[in-house]
Amino acid sequence: MEEVRESSFELLRLIAMFFIVLYHLLLKFIVVFDGAPIYLALFLPLHVAVICFVLISGYFHIKPSVRGGVKLLFPLLAFYLPLTLYEYFRYNVEISSLLFFSKSPYWFVRTYFYLFLIAPVLNSYIDTNRRRFSLLAMLGFMAIYMGWMMQDTSMADGKNLILFMFLYVLGDCLKHNKENTDKVCTIIIGGIYLFLNVALVYLYAIYPNNYIGKTIWNVSYPYCSPVLILNAVLLFLLFSRLHFKSNVINRLASSVFTIYILHHQHYVLYNLIGPVVFFIYRLYNVPIVLILDLCSLSIFIMFICIAIDKSLEPLQKSFIRYITSREERIKMILQHSSK
């Protein structure tokens, strides 16, 4: 039976997706036309989102199945492919854009799918504490030391399977050492998290182009950077202290993958969302007001995507039933032929 996650982690997934949507609005539009350092500085606390998603996967363990693979695949088939086909016929984009694993901007989807496939190997290897920590150390050496400190070109930005494997094992370690981490006062963890992010944003906004700013960016922006990973772990630990059940939160969080796919699709992002962002920018070109408006827009985008996802839920369930029924039939044929 599939393990039921507590709503605290589902809430973290929703907040992480909010971070991603807001980050994309800043990255794709605001920073392109406005060089104010405050907008770049906001990247630093927002960049923890991807790491939190992988930590959650490691905490609960991925259990690969055909059903799980279909659930990952469905938003790409239902949203990305039709919209990209429309772009192909309407705007003559490259036909290779239809290859959503190899030619799309969804590097996270591609890397997470690799993690999805290799998860059984990781799960079997981390059954014992000794193996768990030795694997964590080995992956940490490759992801952080080689990827971040030594700038190995194949792992320098952290958008790779090695880092995801490291974060997956780290999430598992956090679960198996929860008794120890729970001994640290929540106020202390929250205070460190708040102080860290305020300091990062403030210092980078004040000193963006000198040694201080460049050092802050280097240690806290790349996915394999130690400060960013620490930042994400602190946020993760805060939510691990919460214990509550909410069907509403769980149901909303079940659409986070669709939010990611839909809002970041090229046509949606640049033709539908982009004009709204520029309208807000021209209307309220004051950083604090603009940031608050972009936060509101990010929440609105999320709810629109959730509504679209829920409207297609019956189709998704039918698609999953069809694929799983074919899986069962193939299993029966193989069992029969082996006798």
N, C-alpha and C positions, 0 to 999 in steps of 0.2 A: 504494500500500500504506500502511496506517495506521502511523504512527510508533510504535515501541515505547518506552514510557517506562521510564526506569530505576526500579528499586524504591525508590530514595531518595525520589523524588517521590511514589510510591504510599504510602510510609510517612508522608510529610508529610500526605497526604490523610487517612490514618487518624487521625493525631494531631489534625489540624484538626477532624475530625468528633467526636473525643473531647472537644475543647474546646467544641464546639457543644452536645453532649448535656449536659455538666456545666454549661455556662452556662444552659441551659434549666431544669435542675433547681433551680439557685440562683434564677433570675429568676422562675419561675412558682410556686415553693413557699416556699423558705427565706426569701428577702428579704420576701415578703408577710407572713410571721408573725414575723420576727425582724429587728429594725432594726440589728443589729450591723454596724458599718462594714466589718469585714473581709470580709463576704460581698459587699458592693458593690465593694470594692476588687479582688476577684478577677475582676470583669468586665473589668478593664483588660487583663491579659495574655490572657484567653480570647477577647477580641473580635477578635483577629487572624485567626481561622479563615476567615471569609468572604473576606477580602482574599487570603489564601494560595491559596484555590481559584481565584480569578480570575487571580492571577499565574501559576499553573501553566497555565491555559488560554492565556494570552498567550505563555508561554514555548514551548509546543508548537504553538500556533495551533489554533483550532477549524476543522475542515473540514466544514461543514454538508452533510448528506446525509439522505435519507429514513430510512436505517438509524439514523443518529445521533439524529434527531428521535424515532423510535419508541422508542429506548432511554431517552430522557428521559421520554417519555409513559407507558411501560409501568408504572412503579411507582405513578403516579397512578391509572391504570385498575385495577391489580391490588389496591392497598391503600387508597388514599384514598377512592375512590368507594364500594366495598362497605362500609367502616366508617362513612362518612358517611351512606349510605343506611340502615344499621342505626340510627344516631342519629336519623335523620329519622322512622322508623317507631316507634322505642322511646321517644325523648325529645322528639319533635316539634320538632326544630331547624328553622331556616329552610331551605326548599328551595334557596335561593340559595347555600347552603354547598356544593352540588354543583359549582358553577362554580369549579374549582380554580385557574384563572388569575386571575379577577377578585375572588372572594369568599373565598378561603382565606387562612390565615395565612402561606402560603408566598411571601412577597415575593421571596425569593431565587430561587425557581423561575421566577417571572414575569420578573424582571429578567434572569436568566441566559438565558432563552429569547429575549428581545429581543437579547441579545448574540450568541447562537447564530445569529440571522437576519442580523445586520449584520456578522458576522465576515468574510465575503468582501470587503466594502468596505474594512474595516480592513486586511485582509491585502494587498490590492492597493495600498493607499496607502503602506504602510510597507516597500515593497520596497527603498527606498534609505535610507541613514542620514540624509540631509538631511530627507527627508519624515518619517522616523520621529521625529526629535527635535522638528521643528516641530509635528507632531501631538500629541506628548506635552506640549509646552509649552502648546498651545492648550487641550487637555482639562484639564491641570493648573490652568490659570487658572480655568476654569469650575467644576471639581469642588472645588478647595481654596480658591481665593481667593473666588469667588462663593458657593460652597456652605458652606464652613466660616467664613471670616473675615467675609464680608459677610452671612451668614445669609439667603441667597436662600431664600424659603420653599419653592420647588419642589425645592431640592437640599440643604437644611440638614442632614439626617441622613445623607446619602450613600447612601440606599437607592434609587438611580436608575441609569438607563442611562449617564449621563454619567460617573459615577465608575467604573462597570464598564469602560467604554471606556478610560478613563485607566489603570486597573490592567492591562487587557489589553495596551495599548501599552507600559506599564512592564515587564511581564513579558517582552515581546519585546525591549525594550532591555537588560534584564538578560542575556538569552541572547546577544545580539550584542556585549555588552561583557564577556563572561565572562572573557576573558583579563586584562582590567584589574582586575575585582573579585577574581579569584583571586590577585592579587598581594598583597592584604591578608591578613595572617596570620589563620588560622581562630581562634586563641586570642583575638586582639583582637576579632573579630566576636562570638565567644561571650561574651567578658567584657563587652562593651558591652551585648549582649542581656540577660545575666543581671543586670547592675547596673541597667539601665533598668527592668526589671520588678520587681526587689526594691524599688527606690526608689519606683516608682509605687504599688505595693501598700502599702508601709510608710507613705509620706507621706499617702496618701488615708485609710488606716485610722486614722491619728493625728489628721489635721485634715480630717475629712469635710465640715464645715459652714462653715468659714471661707474666706477668700480663697484660701489655698493649695490646699485640697481642691477648691474649685470650679474653679480654674484648671487643675489636673491633670485633672479630669474633662473639661473643655472641650477641651483639646488632645490628649487621648489616648483618648477613648471614642467619639465619633461616627465613623462609617466614613470620612468625608472629612477627619478631623483629621490633621494632619501627623505627630504622634508615633505614632499608631496605625499609619499607613502605614509609617513608619520601622521600627516594631517588627516588623511583618509581613515587611518586606524583609530585616531582619536574620535572622529565623528561616528565611526562604526561602533566603538565601545560605548559611546553615549546612548545610542539607540538599542544596544544589547541590554541596557539596564531597564528599558521599558518593557512592561509585560501587560498587554491588553489584547482583546479580540474585537475586531470591527469588520463586519461583512462588507460595509461600504468601502473601507480602505482596501480590503483584499480584492474587491471587485474592480475598483479603479486601478489598482496596481497591476492587475492582470493584463492591462492594455499598454504597459510602458513600452514594450517592444514595437507596437504599432505606432506609438507616438514618435519613437526614434526614426522609424522607416518613413513615415508619412511626412513629418515636418522637414526632413532633411533631403527629400527627393528634389531634384534640381528645379523642376517646374514649380512645385509648390513653394519652395524656399524663395526663389528669385522672382517669380511672376505673381504670386499671391501674397506672401508674407513680406517680401522686400518693400513694395510700395507703401505698405502700412507703416513699416519701421521708418522709412524716409519722411513720411508725413508727420509722424510723431517727432522725429528729429528736428524738422524745420519749425514745428510748432513750439516745441519746448527744448531749445538748445541750452539748457542749464543742466549740468551733470546730475545733480541729486534728483531733480524732477524727471529728467530723461530716464534715469536708472529705475525709478519707481514705476514709470509708465511701461518700460520694457518688462519689468517683473509682472505687471498686470497683463500685458500682452502675452507673455510666456504662459501664464496660467490659462488664459483664454484659448491659446493654441492647443494646450494639452487637453482641455475639455472638449474642444471640437474634434480632435483626433480620437479621444475616448468614445465620443458619441458615434463617430463613423465606425469605429471598431466594433462597438456593441451592436450596431445595426446589421453587421455582417456575421455576427456570432453564429446564427443558425447555419449559414453556409460553411463556416469553419468547422463546426461540429460534424456536418454531413461529410465534408472532405476528409476529416480525421477518421470517421467511421468507415468510409470507403477504403482508405489506404490500409487501415488496420485489418479490415476484413480480408483484403488481398494478402496481407502478411500471414494471417492465420491459414489461408488456403494454401499458400506456398509451403508453410511448415507441414501441413498435412500431407502434401504431395511428396515432400522430401522424406518424411517419416515412413510413408507407404513404400517409397522406392528403396529405402534402406533395409526393408525387411526381406 
